[in-house]
Amino acid sequence: MALLLMVAAAIVVASAWLLLRTQAGRYDVPEFDSLAAVAFVTAAVPMWAAWQAHRLYTYGATTGQALRGLRVRGAPARRAARLLLHPAALPLWVWIAATGVLSGSRRIAVIVLGVTAIMMLLTGVTRAFHRPLYDLVTGTRLVRAR
């Protein structure tokens, strides 16, 4: 939900920027302004991922986990790495793949999306064993905060 709110706020700010720069649409959008607006909106995804990784590294829980009274047990670096393997990181991996496509490297995008799909599938399969794959790989565990 935080990611959606961040993207929505970025869209509002970018739209206001473009309206101000074109005198409410009277003139065409200059190339620099359109690129700046797109960059501002697309920066929301890695910014969100960095925020969540920082919360996990520093406090041991993302915002959502803290609100539910949970925390991740494990070394700080392992907690942050857990986020990259967690299904909640899917927007980040899709963003990385889209960046690969836009930069002309479709091969990177296919590899990133393929590995992501395999990780998501394996995470679903290992949940049947009561320990998600991202916890097994990083050596972490989700516990109730005290």
Sine and cosine of phi, psi and omega as CSV:
sin_phi,cos_phi,sin_psi,cos_psi,sin_omega,cos_omega
0.00,0.00,-0.62,0.79,0.01,-1.00
-0.89,0.46,-0.62,0.78,0.02,-1.00
-0.89,0.45,-0.70,0.72,0.02,-1.00
-0.88,0.47,-0.65,0.76,0.04,-1.00
-0.91,0.41,-0.63,0.78,0.02,-1.00
-0.91,0.40,-0.66,0.75,0.03,-1.00
-0.92,0.40,-0.68,0.74,0.02,-1.00
-0.88,0.47,-0.70,0.72,0.03,-1.00
-0.90,0.44,-0.64,0.77,0.03,-1.00
-0.91,0.42,-0.61,0.79,0.04,-1.00
-0.91,0.41,-0.66,0.75,0.03,-1.00
-0.89,0.45,-0.72,0.69,-0.01,-1.00
-0.91,0.42,-0.69,0.72,0.00,-1.00
-0.90,0.43,-0.63,0.77,0.03,-1.00
-0.91,0.42,-0.68,0.73,0.04,-1.00
-0.89,0.45,-0.65,0.76,0.04,-1.00
-0.85,0.52,-0.74,0.68,-0.03,-1.00
-0.92,0.40,-0.63,0.78,0.03,-1.00
-0.91,0.42,-0.64,0.77,0.03,-1.00
-0.92,0.39,-0.64,0.77,-0.04,-1.00
-0.96,0.28,-0.34,0.94,-0.02,-1.00
-0.94,-0.35,0.25,0.97,-0.06,-1.00
0.79,0.62,0.85,0.53,0.04,-1.00
0.87,0.49,0.60,0.80,0.07,-1.00
1.00,0.00,0.09,1.00,-0.02,-1.00
-0.93,0.38,-0.55,0.83,-0.03,-1.00
-0.89,-0.46,0.33,-0.94,0.08,-1.00
-0.92,0.38,0.45,-0.90,0.00,-1.00
-0.98,0.22,0.83,-0.56,0.08,-1.00
-0.90,0.44,0.48,-0.88,-0.07,-1.00
-0.84,0.54,-0.71,0.71,-0.01,-1.00
-0.86,0.50,-0.68,0.73,-0.03,-1.00
-0.91,0.41,-0.63,0.78,0.02,-1.00
-0.93,0.37,-0.64,0.77,0.05,-1.00
-0.91,0.41,-0.63,0.77,0.03,-1.00
-0.90,0.43,-0.65,0.76,0.00,-1.00
-0.91,0.42,-0.70,0.71,0.02,-1.00
-0.90,0.44,-0.68,0.73,0.01,-1.00
-0.89,0.46,-0.63,0.77,0.00,-1.00
-0.90,0.44,-0.69,0.73,-0.01,-1.00
-0.94,0.35,-0.71,0.70,-0.05,-1.00
-0.96,0.30,-0.30,0.96,0.05,-1.00
-0.96,0.29,-0.20,0.98,-0.03,-1.00
-0.90,0.43,-0.58,0.81,-0.05,-1.00
-0.92,0.38,-0.81,0.59,0.03,-1.00
-0.92,0.40,-0.48,0.88,0.05,-1.00
-0.91,0.42,-0.68,0.73,0.04,-1.00
-0.88,0.47,-0.71,0.71,-0.01,-1.00
-0.89,0.45,-0.66,0.75,0.03,-1.00
-0.91,0.42,-0.63,0.78,0.03,-1.00
-0.89,0.46,-0.73,0.69,-0.01,-1.00
-0.92,0.40,-0.65,0.76,0.03,-1.00
-0.90,0.44,-0.64,0.77,0.04,-1.00
-0.89,0.46,-0.69,0.72,0.01,-1.00
-0.89,0.46,-0.67,0.74,0.02,-1.00
-0.91,0.41,-0.69,0.73,-0.02,-1.00
-0.91,0.41,-0.72,0.70,-0.11,-0.99
-0.99,0.13,-0.73,0.68,-0.14,-0.99
-0.95,-0.30,-0.19,0.98,0.02,-1.00
0.99,0.10,0.14,0.99,0.01,-1.00
-0.37,-0.93,0.59,-0.81,0.16,-0.99
-0.96,0.29,0.11,-0.99,0.00,-1.00
-0.87,0.50,-0.71,0.70,0.00,-1.00
-0.90,0.45,-0.66,0.75,0.03,-1.00
-0.91,0.42,-0.67,0.74,0.01,-1.00
-0.89,0.45,-0.63,0.78,0.02,-1.00
-0.91,0.41,-0.47,0.88,0.02,-1.00
-1.00,-0.05,0.09,1.00,0.03,-1.00
0.97,0.24,0.50,0.86,0.00,-1.00
-0.90,-0.44,0.32,-0.95,0.14,-0.99
-0.46,-0.89,0.31,-0.95,-0.01,-1.00
-0.98,-0.18,0.84,-0.55,0.02,-1.00
-1.00,0.00,0.75,-0.66,0.01,-1.00
0.49,-0.87,0.13,-0.99,0.02,-1.00
-0.89,0.45,0.51,-0.86,-0.04,-1.00
-0.81,0.59,-0.70,0.72,-0.01,-1.00
-0.92,0.40,-0.58,0.81,0.03,-1.00
-0.93,0.36,-0.60,0.80,0.04,-1.00
-0.90,0.44,-0.68,0.73,0.01,-1.00
-0.92,0.39,-0.63,0.77,0.02,-1.00
-0.91,0.42,-0.52,0.85,0.02,-1.00
-0.85,0.53,-0.59,0.81,-0.01,-1.00
-0.88,0.47,-0.61,0.79,-0.03,-1.00
-0.91,0.41,-0.47,0.88,0.00,-1.00
-1.00,-0.07,-0.20,0.98,-0.05,-1.00
-0.96,0.27,0.57,-0.82,0.05,-1.00
-0.85,0.53,-0.39,0.92,0.03,-1.00
-0.91,0.40,-0.31,0.95,0.01,-1.00
-0.99,0.11,0.05,1.00,-0.01,-1.00
-0.80,0.60,-0.68,0.73,0.04,-1.00
-0.85,0.52,-0.59,0.81,0.03,-1.00
-0.91,0.41,-0.71,0.71,-0.01,-1.00
-0.91,0.40,-0.61,0.79,0.06,-1.00
-0.91,0.40,-0.63,0.77,0.06,-1.00
-0.88,0.48,-0.68,0.73,0.02,-1.00
-0.89,0.45,-0.68,0.73,0.02,-1.00
-0.90,0.44,-0.68,0.73,0.02,-1.00
-0.90,0.44,-0.61,0.79,0.06,-1.00
-0.90,0.44,-0.62,0.78,0.06,-1.00
-0.89,0.46,-0.67,0.74,0.02,-1.00
-0.90,0.43,-0.71,0.70,-0.02,-1.00
-0.91,0.41,-0.48,0.88,0.01,-1.00
-1.00,0.07,-0.02,1.00,0.06,-1.00
1.00,-0.07,0.13,0.99,-0.02,-1.00
-0.94,-0.35,0.98,0.20,0.00,-1.00
-0.91,0.41,-0.47,0.88,0.00,-1.00
-0.87,0.49,-0.69,0.73,0.03,-1.00
-0.89,0.46,-0.68,0.74,0.00,-1.00
-0.88,0.48,-0.68,0.73,0.01,-1.00
-0.90,0.43,-0.67,0.74,0.01,-1.00
-0.90,0.44,-0.73,0.68,-0.02,-1.00
-0.88,0.48,-0.73,0.68,-0.01,-1.00
-0.93,0.38,-0.58,0.82,0.04,-1.00
-0.91,0.42,-0.74,0.67,0.02,-1.00
-0.90,0.45,-0.64,0.77,0.03,-1.00
-0.89,0.45,-0.70,0.72,0.01,-1.00
-0.89,0.46,-0.67,0.74,0.03,-1.00
-0.90,0.44,-0.69,0.72,0.02,-1.00
-0.88,0.48,-0.68,0.73,0.00,-1.00
-0.91,0.42,-0.64,0.77,0.04,-1.00
-0.90,0.43,-0.73,0.68,0.02,-1.00
-0.90,0.44,-0.57,0.82,0.04,-1.00
-0.89,0.45,-0.68,0.74,0.04,-1.00
-0.90,0.44,-0.64,0.77,-0.01,-1.00
-0.93,0.37,-0.69,0.72,-0.05,-1.00
-0.96,0.29,-0.29,0.96,0.07,-1.00
-0.89,0.46,-0.44,0.90,0.04,-1.00
-0.90,0.43,-0.38,0.92,0.02,-1.00
-1.00,-0.09,0.23,0.97,0.08,-1.00
0.92,0.40,0.28,0.96,0.08,-1.00
-0.53,-0.85,0.94,-0.33,-0.04,-1.00
-0.88,0.48,0.45,-0.89,-0.03,-1.00
-0.85,0.53,-0.65,0.76,-0.03,-1.00
-0.91,0.42,-0.48,0.88,0.09,-1.00
-0.97,0.24,-0.61,0.79,0.03,-1.00
-0.90,0.44,-0.70,0.71,-0.06,-1.00
-0.93,0.37,-0.68,0.73,-0.08,-1.00
-1.00,0.01,-0.16,0.99,0.00,-1.00
0.95,0.32,0.54,0.84,0.00,-1.00
-0.93,-0.38,0.16,-0.99,0.03,-1.00
-0.48,-0.88,0.67,-0.75,0.06,-1.00
-1.00,0.08,0.83,-0.56,-0.06,-1.00
-0.75,-0.67,0.28,-0.96,0.11,-0.99
-0.96,0.28,0.70,-0.71,0.05,-1.00
-0.97,0.26,0.49,-0.87,-0.03,-1.00
-0.96,-0.28,0.00,0.00,0.00,0.00
